[in-house]
């Protein structure tokens, strides 16, 4: 089994690295170019954004080659193909946030129908309330899949941030799954990590290619669904808590973004410069250092998740507290003891 897991990772890594140069050449021919049009962009020239192809090919081929013994992984791969195509259409043609959201909901429902579910919700209420449990199981599963799919998309704002963060998350879940004997989840997560890391040299600052919505939606979708398979062999709170912990930083950033946009009366599916990575840039850190700092706190949460899975709750809680301290530092500056949430009014130009 160890050899199979290693080959799964290496195959995904090698394929992603090999396909990346091809994706860079294809991007301008199919119109998958990211042209900076607003102040949110961190680049000042048109960049190919078809790099998600390398992650998709590396991860998918590796999973199908070595992990086809679990039919749920086959269903997840099919869903990954659908969500990747949705992202590619958005990259090339452009989709409205509402239409993209409807597409994500539809794919999430397909996953639920095919048995990809957060079963703990049903088990928690017991047999006496099975109907209520089933409804909650459906709602929570769909919200989880759509939510995590979009968290990776939202953090894809700095060179290498989404790819590196996804790789760290995948490796941590893979390790937790491995030590608990859920080798299917471990292997699938290693395929995702290999695909992301194979693309990372082309995406880390200064980037030669962006993954685009195709890549970020695919990564988020696969992380959401594969983590639902579970890292432990029982439907308990432990199985739910592990992915929540390891995805803690992007989850927090997403909830903070939603809260911020509601306070400022802006569309929830819109965009702004209030994410953690934007705030680090505003504090004077360059893209490389800001990205490495966010890698670090993601890794801390990943280690906390692994410790939690082994019953070391005090140690896990200590690492979570350290992460919260760093997030507080990232959200504030010398002039504000609390995070600045309300947008400042634009300065009037001198006449």
C-alpha positions as CSV (number, residue, x, y, z in Angstrom):
1,X,0.0,0.0,0.0
2,X,2.8,2.4,0.8
3,X,4.3,1.9,-2.7
4,X,0.9,2.5,-4.3
5,X,0.4,5.8,-2.4
6,X,3.9,7.0,-3.3
7,X,3.4,6.2,-7.0
8,X,0.0,7.9,-6.9
9,X,1.7,11.1,-5.6
10,X,4.6,11.0,-8.0
11,X,2.5,10.3,-11.1
12,X,0.3,13.2,-10.3
13,X,3.3,15.4,-9.7
14,X,5.1,14.4,-12.9
15,X,2.0,14.7,-15.1
16,X,1.2,18.2,-13.8
17,X,4.7,19.4,-14.3
18,X,4.8,18.0,-17.8
19,X,1.4,19.4,-18.9
20,X,2.1,22.9,-17.4
21,X,4.2,24.2,-20.3
22,X,1.6,22.9,-22.8
23,X,-1.2,24.7,-20.9
24,X,0.8,28.0,-21.0
25,X,1.1,27.7,-24.8
26,X,-2.6,26.8,-25.2
27,X,-3.9,29.7,-23.1
28,X,-3.6,32.6,-25.6
29,X,-4.9,30.4,-28.4
30,X,-8.2,29.6,-26.6
31,X,-8.6,33.0,-25.0
32,X,-7.8,31.9,-21.5
33,X,-5.8,35.0,-20.5
34,X,-6.1,37.1,-17.3
35,X,-5.9,40.7,-18.3
36,X,-5.6,43.1,-15.3
37,X,-8.6,45.4,-15.4
38,X,-9.0,46.5,-11.8
39,X,-6.9,47.2,-8.7
40,X,-7.5,43.8,-7.2
41,X,-5.1,42.3,-9.6
42,X,-1.5,41.7,-8.5
43,X,-0.1,41.5,-12.0
44,X,0.3,44.3,-14.6
45,X,0.3,42.3,-17.8
46,X,-1.8,39.6,-19.4
47,X,-1.1,36.1,-17.9
48,X,-2.2,32.7,-19.1
49,X,-4.8,31.2,-16.8
50,X,-5.1,27.7,-18.1
51,X,-2.8,26.1,-15.6
52,X,-5.6,24.3,-13.9
53,X,-5.4,21.8,-16.8
54,X,-2.1,20.5,-15.4
55,X,-3.6,20.0,-11.9
56,X,-6.7,18.4,-13.4
57,X,-4.8,16.0,-15.7
58,X,-2.2,15.0,-13.1
59,X,-4.7,14.4,-10.2
60,X,-7.4,12.8,-12.2
61,X,-5.2,10.3,-14.2
62,X,-3.4,9.4,-11.0
63,X,-6.6,8.7,-9.1
64,X,-8.1,6.6,-11.9
65,X,-4.9,4.6,-12.4
66,X,-4.4,3.6,-8.8
67,X,-7.5,4.2,-6.8
68,X,-10.4,2.9,-8.9
69,X,-11.2,0.2,-6.3
70,X,-13.5,2.7,-4.5
71,X,-16.6,3.6,-6.6
72,X,-17.2,6.8,-4.5
73,X,-13.8,8.1,-5.8
74,X,-15.0,7.4,-9.4
75,X,-18.1,9.5,-8.7
76,X,-16.0,12.3,-7.2
77,X,-13.7,12.3,-10.3
78,X,-16.8,12.6,-12.5
79,X,-18.0,15.5,-10.4
80,X,-14.5,17.0,-10.7
81,X,-14.7,16.8,-14.5
82,X,-18.0,18.7,-14.4
83,X,-16.8,21.4,-12.0
84,X,-13.6,21.8,-14.0
85,X,-15.5,22.3,-17.2
86,X,-17.7,24.9,-15.5
87,X,-14.5,26.7,-14.4
88,X,-13.0,26.5,-17.9
89,X,-16.2,28.0,-19.4
90,X,-15.9,30.9,-16.9
91,X,-12.2,31.4,-17.7
92,X,-12.8,31.6,-21.5
93,X,-16.4,33.0,-21.9
94,X,-17.2,34.4,-18.5
95,X,-20.2,33.4,-16.4
96,X,-22.3,35.5,-14.1
97,X,-21.7,34.7,-10.4
98,X,-25.4,33.5,-10.2
99,X,-25.1,31.0,-13.1
100,X,-21.8,29.7,-11.8
101,X,-23.3,29.2,-8.3
102,X,-26.3,27.3,-9.8
103,X,-23.8,25.0,-11.7
104,X,-21.9,24.4,-8.4
105,X,-25.2,23.5,-6.6
106,X,-26.2,21.1,-9.3
107,X,-22.9,19.2,-9.2
108,X,-23.0,19.1,-5.4
109,X,-26.5,17.6,-5.5
110,X,-25.2,15.0,-8.0
111,X,-22.5,14.1,-5.4
112,X,-25.1,13.7,-2.7
113,X,-27.3,11.5,-4.8
114,X,-24.2,9.2,-5.4
115,X,-23.5,8.8,-1.7
116,X,-21.0,11.5,-1.0
117,X,-22.5,12.7,2.3
118,X,-21.6,14.0,5.7
119,X,-23.2,11.0,7.4
120,X,-22.6,12.3,10.9
121,X,-25.5,14.6,10.6
122,X,-27.9,11.7,10.1
123,X,-26.4,9.5,12.8
124,X,-26.4,12.3,15.3
125,X,-30.2,12.5,15.4
126,X,-30.7,8.8,15.6
127,X,-33.3,6.6,13.9
128,X,-36.3,8.3,15.6
129,X,-35.7,11.5,13.6
130,X,-34.3,9.9,10.4
131,X,-36.3,12.2,8.0
132,X,-35.1,15.4,9.7
133,X,-31.6,13.9,9.8
134,X,-31.7,13.2,6.1
135,X,-32.8,16.7,5.3
136,X,-30.0,18.2,7.4
137,X,-27.5,15.7,5.9
138,X,-28.4,16.9,2.4
139,X,-28.3,20.6,3.3
140,X,-25.0,20.5,5.2
141,X,-23.4,18.3,2.5
142,X,-24.3,20.6,-0.3
143,X,-23.3,23.7,1.6
144,X,-20.0,22.1,2.5
145,X,-19.2,21.1,-1.1
146,X,-20.2,24.5,-2.6
147,X,-18.6,26.4,0.3
148,X,-15.2,24.7,0.2
149,X,-15.2,24.8,-3.6
150,X,-15.4,28.6,-3.4
151,X,-12.9,29.0,-0.6
152,X,-10.0,27.9,-2.7
153,X,-11.3,30.2,-5.5
154,X,-11.4,33.1,-3.1
155,X,-7.8,32.7,-1.8
156,X,-6.4,32.4,-5.4
157,X,-5.2,36.0,-5.2
158,X,-1.4,35.7,-4.9
159,X,1.1,33.8,-7.0
160,X,1.2,30.2,-5.7
161,X,-1.2,30.8,-2.8
162,X,-4.1,28.5,-3.8
163,X,-1.9,25.8,-5.2
164,X,0.5,25.7,-2.2
165,X,-2.3,25.9,0.3
166,X,-4.3,23.1,-1.4
167,X,-1.1,21.0,-1.4
168,X,-0.6,21.5,2.4
169,X,-4.2,20.8,3.2
170,X,-4.1,17.6,1.0
171,X,-0.9,16.3,2.6
172,X,-2.2,16.9,6.1
173,X,-5.5,15.1,5.4
174,X,-3.6,12.3,3.6
175,X,-1.4,11.7,6.6
176,X,-4.3,11.7,9.0
177,X,-6.1,9.3,6.8
178,X,-3.1,7.0,6.5
179,X,-2.5,6.7,10.2
180,X,-6.1,5.7,10.6
181,X,-6.1,3.2,7.8
182,X,-8.4,4.9,5.4
183,X,-6.0,4.4,2.5
184,X,-8.5,5.4,-0.3
185,X,-8.8,8.9,1.1
186,X,-5.0,9.1,1.7
187,X,-4.3,8.1,-1.9
188,X,-6.8,10.5,-3.4
189,X,-5.5,13.4,-1.3
190,X,-1.9,12.5,-2.4
191,X,-3.0,12.7,-6.0
192,X,-4.4,16.2,-5.4
193,X,-1.3,17.3,-3.6
194,X,0.9,15.9,-6.4
195,X,-1.1,17.8,-9.0
196,X,-0.9,21.0,-7.1
197,X,2.8,20.7,-6.3
198,X,3.6,19.8,-10.0
199,X,2.0,23.1,-11.1
200,X,3.4,25.2,-8.3
201,X,6.9,25.9,-9.9
202,X,5.0,27.6,-12.8
203,X,2.7,29.5,-10.4
204,X,4.9,30.6,-7.5
205,X,6.1,34.2,-7.6
206,X,6.9,35.4,-10.2
207,X,4.2,33.3,-11.8
208,X,4.4,32.1,-15.4
209,X,0.8,30.8,-15.3
210,X,-2.4,31.1,-13.3
211,X,-4.6,28.1,-12.6
212,X,-7.8,30.1,-13.4
213,X,-11.2,29.2,-12.1
214,X,-11.0,25.8,-13.7
215,X,-8.0,24.9,-11.4
216,X,-9.2,26.6,-8.2
217,X,-12.8,25.3,-8.5
218,X,-11.4,21.8,-9.2
219,X,-9.1,21.9,-6.2
220,X,-11.8,23.2,-3.9
221,X,-14.3,20.7,-5.1
222,X,-12.0,17.7,-4.7
223,X,-10.9,18.8,-1.3
224,X,-14.5,19.2,-0.2
225,X,-15.6,15.8,-1.5
226,X,-12.6,13.7,-0.6
227,X,-12.6,15.0,2.9
228,X,-16.2,13.9,3.2
229,X,-15.0,10.3,2.6
230,X,-13.5,10.6,6.1
231,X,-10.1,10.2,7.6
232,X,-11.3,7.8,10.3
233,X,-13.4,4.6,9.8
234,X,-16.5,5.8,11.8
235,X,-19.1,8.5,11.4
236,X,-18.3,10.6,14.5
237,X,-17.6,14.2,15.4
238,X,-13.9,13.4,14.8
239,X,-14.5,12.6,11.1
240,X,-16.2,16.0,10.7
241,X,-13.7,18.0,12.8
242,X,-10.5,17.0,11.0
243,X,-11.4,18.6,7.6
244,X,-12.9,21.7,9.3
245,X,-9.6,22.2,11.2
246,X,-7.2,21.7,8.3
247,X,-9.4,24.0,6.1
248,X,-9.7,26.5,9.0
249,X,-7.8,29.4,7.4
250,X,-9.6,29.5,4.0
251,X,-12.9,28.8,5.8
252,X,-12.3,31.8,8.1
253,X,-11.3,34.0,5.2
254,X,-14.5,33.1,3.3
255,X,-16.8,33.8,6.3
256,X,-15.0,37.0,7.0
257,X,-15.4,38.0,3.3
258,X,-19.1,37.3,3.5
259,X,-19.5,39.3,6.7
260,X,-17.5,42.2,5.3
261,X,-19.5,42.4,2.1
262,X,-22.8,42.3,4.1
263,X,-21.7,45.1,6.3
264,X,-20.6,47.2,3.3
265,X,-23.9,46.2,1.4
266,X,-22.0,44.6,-1.4
267,X,-22.9,41.4,-3.4
268,X,-21.7,38.3,-1.5
269,X,-20.4,36.8,-4.7
270,X,-18.6,40.0,-5.6
271,X,-14.9,40.7,-5.1
272,X,-12.9,43.1,-2.9
273,X,-9.4,43.6,-1.5
274,X,-10.2,42.6,2.1
275,X,-8.9,39.0,2.1
276,X,-6.1,37.9,4.4
277,X,-3.6,38.0,1.5
278,X,-4.6,41.5,0.5
279,X,-4.2,42.7,4.0
280,X,-0.7,41.3,4.2
281,X,0.2,43.0,1.0
282,X,-1.2,46.3,2.4
283,X,1.0,45.8,5.5
284,X,4.0,45.9,3.2
285,X,4.8,42.2,2.6
286,X,5.6,41.2,-0.9
287,X,3.7,38.4,-2.7
288,X,6.4,35.8,-1.9
289,X,6.5,36.6,1.8
290,X,2.8,37.0,2.2
291,X,2.3,33.6,0.5
292,X,4.8,31.9,2.7
293,X,3.2,33.3,5.8
294,X,-0.1,31.9,4.8
295,X,1.5,28.6,4.0
296,X,2.8,28.6,7.6
297,X,-0.5,29.2,9.3
298,X,-2.2,26.7,7.1
299,X,0.4,24.1,8.0
300,X,-0.1,24.9,11.7
301,X,-3.8,24.2,11.3
302,X,-3.0,21.0,9.4
303,X,-0.8,19.7,12.3
304,X,-3.5,20.7,14.7
305,X,-6.0,18.5,12.7
306,X,-3.6,15.6,12.8
307,X,-3.1,15.9,16.5
308,X,-6.8,16.2,17.0
309,X,-7.3,13.0,15.0
310,X,-5.0,11.2,17.5
311,X,-6.9,12.4,20.5
312,X,-4.3,15.1,21.5
313,X,-6.9,17.8,22.0
314,X,-4.9,20.1,24.3
315,X,-2.0,20.2,21.9
316,X,-4.4,20.8,19.0
317,X,-6.1,23.6,20.8
318,X,-2.8,25.3,21.5
319,X,-1.9,25.3,17.8
320,X,-5.4,26.7,16.9
321,X,-4.9,29.5,19.5
322,X,-1.5,30.3,17.9
323,X,-3.2,30.5,14.5
324,X,-5.9,32.8,15.8
325,X,-3.2,35.1,17.2
326,X,-1.5,35.4,13.8
327,X,-4.8,36.0,12.0
328,X,-5.5,38.8,14.5
329,X,-2.1,40.3,13.6
330,X,-2.9,40.0,9.9
331,X,-6.3,41.7,10.3
332,X,-5.1,44.6,12.3
333,X,-2.4,47.2,12.2
334,X,-0.7,49.8,14.5
335,X,-3.7,52.2,14.1
336,X,-6.5,49.7,14.6
337,X,-7.0,47.4,17.6
338,X,-9.9,45.7,15.8
339,X,-10.1,44.6,12.1
340,X,-11.2,47.3,9.8
341,X,-14.4,46.0,8.2
342,X,-16.2,49.1,6.9
343,X,-14.9,50.4,3.6
344,X,-13.4,53.9,3.8
345,X,-15.2,56.5,1.6
346,X,-13.1,57.4,-1.5
347,X,-11.1,60.6,-1.2
348,X,-12.4,63.5,-3.2
349,X,-10.1,64.7,-5.9
350,X,-8.9,68.3,-5.7
351,X,-10.6,70.5,-8.2
